[in-house]
Amino acid sequence: MSDSRRQTDRRLERTILELLDGRAPSATICPSDAARAAYDGDGDGWRALMEPARRAARRLVTAGEVEITQGGRAVDPDRARGPIRIRRTR
């Protein structure tokens, strides 16, 4: 893994946690919230960070920091298909 990818991965993990810290304990965020917040440029270049943001969320699930939800329920990140939300582990 390249240094720039590793830096992006860590930045996305921090961004997810920071966004959640700024919200109510039960609140959720979308991976796009993290992608937009972590993107440095203008325009829609943040879209390239969507899959890295989802991967960052999966790593945070493994670390016990967050849950990935669909329909308000925690789901197995490996089985999630379609839109997901991220929340702090309850």
Phi and psi restraints in degrees (value plus and minus 20) as a CYANA .aco file:
   2 SER   PHI     -93.6   -53.6
   2 SER   PSI     138.2   178.2
   3 ASP   PHI     -81.4   -41.4
   3 ASP   PSI     -59.6   -19.6
   4 SER   PHI     -87.0   -47.0
   4 SER   PSI     -57.8   -17.8
   5 ARG   PHI     -86.7   -46.7
   5 ARG   PSI     -61.7   -21.7
   6 ARG   PHI     -81.3   -41.3
   6 ARG   PSI     -63.0   -23.0
   7 GLN   PHI     -83.0   -43.0
   7 GLN   PSI     -62.8   -22.8
   8 THR   PHI     -82.5   -42.5
   8 THR   PSI     -64.0   -24.0
   9 ASP   PHI     -79.0   -39.0
   9 ASP   PSI     -67.4   -27.4
  10 ARG   PHI     -85.9   -45.9
  10 ARG   PSI     -60.0   -20.0
  11 ARG   PHI     -81.5   -41.5
  11 ARG   PSI     -61.9   -21.9
  12 LEU   PHI     -86.0   -46.0
  12 LEU   PSI     -60.8   -20.8
  13 GLU   PHI     -80.8   -40.8
  13 GLU   PSI     -67.5   -27.5
  14 ARG   PHI     -81.4   -41.4
  14 ARG   PSI     -61.7   -21.7
  15 THR   PHI     -83.3   -43.3
  15 THR   PSI     -64.2   -24.2
  16 ILE   PHI     -77.4   -37.4
  16 ILE   PSI     -69.5   -29.5
  17 LEU   PHI     -85.0   -45.0
  17 LEU   PSI     -60.2   -20.2
  18 GLU   PHI     -85.0   -45.0
  18 GLU   PSI     -62.3   -22.3
  19 LEU   PHI     -82.5   -42.5
  19 LEU   PSI     -62.6   -22.6
  20 LEU   PHI     -87.4   -47.4
  20 LEU   PSI     -56.1   -16.1
  21 ASP   PHI     -82.2   -42.2
  21 ASP   PSI     -47.9    -7.9
  22 GLY   PHI    -106.1   -66.1
  22 GLY   PSI     -14.4    25.6
  23 ARG   PHI    -144.4  -104.4
  23 ARG   PSI     152.7   192.7
  24 ALA   PHI     -80.3   -40.3
  24 ALA   PSI     131.5   171.5
  25 PRO   PHI     -74.8   -34.8
  25 PRO   PSI     -51.2   -11.2
  26 SER   PHI    -115.4   -75.4
  26 SER   PSI     -20.1    19.9
  27 ALA   PHI     -90.3   -50.3
  27 ALA   PSI     136.5   176.5
  28 THR   PHI    -141.3  -101.3
  28 THR   PSI     140.9   180.9
  29 ILE   PHI    -147.7  -107.7
  29 ILE   PSI     142.0   182.0
  30 CYS   PHI    -116.5   -76.5
  30 CYS   PSI     127.4   167.4
  31 PRO   PHI     -73.5   -33.5
  31 PRO   PSI     -49.7    -9.7
  32 SER   PHI     -85.9   -45.9
  32 SER   PSI     -49.5    -9.5
  33 ASP   PHI     -80.8   -40.8
  33 ASP   PSI     -64.8   -24.8
  34 ALA   PHI     -88.4   -48.4
  34 ALA   PSI     -61.3   -21.3
  35 ALA   PHI     -81.8   -41.8
  35 ALA   PSI     -64.4   -24.4
  36 ARG   PHI     -84.5   -44.5
  36 ARG   PSI     -63.4   -23.4
  37 ALA   PHI     -87.9   -47.9
  37 ALA   PSI     -52.3   -12.3
  38 ALA   PHI    -105.8   -65.8
  38 ALA   PSI     -36.2     3.8
  39 TYR   PHI     -97.0   -57.0
  39 TYR   PSI     111.9   151.9
  40 ASP   PHI    -108.7   -68.7
  40 ASP   PSI     -38.4     1.6
  41 GLY   PHI    -117.4   -77.4
  41 GLY   PSI    -186.5  -146.5
  42 ASP   PHI    -125.1   -85.1
  42 ASP   PSI     149.7   189.7
  43 GLY   PHI      57.6    97.6
  43 GLY   PSI    -176.3  -136.3
  44 ASP   PHI    -122.3   -82.3
  44 ASP   PSI       5.3    45.3
  45 GLY   PHI     -81.5   -41.5
  45 GLY   PSI     -38.7     1.3
  46 TRP   PHI     -79.9   -39.9
  46 TRP   PSI     -44.4    -4.4
  47 ARG   PHI     -79.3   -39.3
  47 ARG   PSI     -50.4   -10.4
  48 ALA   PHI     -86.7   -46.7
  48 ALA   PSI     -36.1     3.9
  49 LEU   PHI    -114.0   -74.0
  49 LEU   PSI     -18.6    21.4
  50 MET   PHI     -82.8   -42.8
  50 MET   PSI     -71.9   -31.9
  51 GLU   PHI     -87.0   -47.0
  51 GLU   PSI     -61.8   -21.8
  52 PRO   PHI     -78.5   -38.5
  52 PRO   PSI     -55.0   -15.0
  53 ALA   PHI     -86.7   -46.7
  53 ALA   PSI     -60.2   -20.2
  54 ARG   PHI     -84.1   -44.1
  54 ARG   PSI     -61.3   -21.3
  55 ARG   PHI     -83.5   -43.5
  55 ARG   PSI     -60.4   -20.4
  56 ALA   PHI     -80.8   -40.8
  56 ALA   PSI     -62.1   -22.1
  57 ALA   PHI     -82.2   -42.2
  57 ALA   PSI     -61.6   -21.6
  58 ARG   PHI     -83.4   -43.4
  58 ARG   PSI     -58.9   -18.9
  59 ARG   PHI     -84.5   -44.5
  59 ARG   PSI     -59.0   -19.0
  60 LEU   PHI     -88.7   -48.7
  60 LEU   PSI     -49.7    -9.7
  61 VAL   PHI     -83.5   -43.5
  61 VAL   PSI     -67.8   -27.8
  62 THR   PHI     -78.6   -38.6
  62 THR   PSI     -56.6   -16.6
  63 ALA   PHI     -98.1   -58.1
  63 ALA   PSI     -26.0    14.0
  64 GLY   PHI      61.4   101.4
  64 GLY   PSI      -7.5    32.5
  65 GLU   PHI    -105.9   -65.9
  65 GLU   PSI     -56.7   -16.7
  66 VAL   PHI    -156.9  -116.9
  66 VAL   PSI     148.8   188.8
  67 GLU   PHI    -141.9  -101.9
  67 GLU   PSI     128.9   168.9
  68 ILE   PHI    -121.1   -81.1
  68 ILE   PSI     111.0   151.0
  69 THR   PHI    -143.1  -103.1
  69 THR   PSI     135.0   175.0
  70 GLN   PHI    -161.1  -121.1
  70 GLN   PSI     111.7   151.7
  71 GLY   PHI      41.1    81.1
  71 GLY   PSI       7.7    47.7
  72 GLY   PHI      62.5   102.5
  72 GLY   PSI     -21.6    18.4
  73 ARG   PHI    -134.2   -94.2
  73 ARG   PSI     122.0   162.0
  74 ALA   PHI     -84.0   -44.0
  74 ALA   PSI     117.5   157.5
  75 VAL   PHI    -149.0  -109.0
  75 VAL   PSI     139.2   179.2
  76 ASP   PHI     -87.8   -47.8
  76 ASP   PSI     100.3   140.3
  77 PRO   PHI     -77.6   -37.6
  77 PRO   PSI     -50.2   -10.2
  78 ASP   PHI     -94.3   -54.3
  78 ASP   PSI     -36.8     3.2
  79 ARG   PHI    -125.8   -85.8
  79 ARG   PSI     -28.5    11.5
  80 ALA   PHI     -87.3   -47.3
  80 ALA   PSI     109.4   149.4
  81 ARG   PHI    -147.7  -107.7
  81 ARG   PSI     115.4   155.4
  82 GLY   PHI      69.2   109.2
  82 GLY   PSI    -183.2  -143.2
  83 PRO   PHI     -82.4   -42.4
  83 PRO   PSI     119.1   159.1
  84 ILE   PHI    -147.1  -107.1
  84 ILE   PSI     141.9   181.9
  85 ARG   PHI    -145.0  -105.0
  85 ARG   PSI     141.1   181.1
  86 ILE   PHI    -146.2  -106.2
  86 ILE   PSI     114.6   154.6
  87 ARG   PHI    -160.9  -120.9
  87 ARG   PSI     141.7   181.7
  88 ARG   PHI     -83.6   -43.6
  88 ARG   PSI     127.2   167.2
  89 THR   PHI     -83.1   -43.1
  89 THR   PSI     115.9   155.9
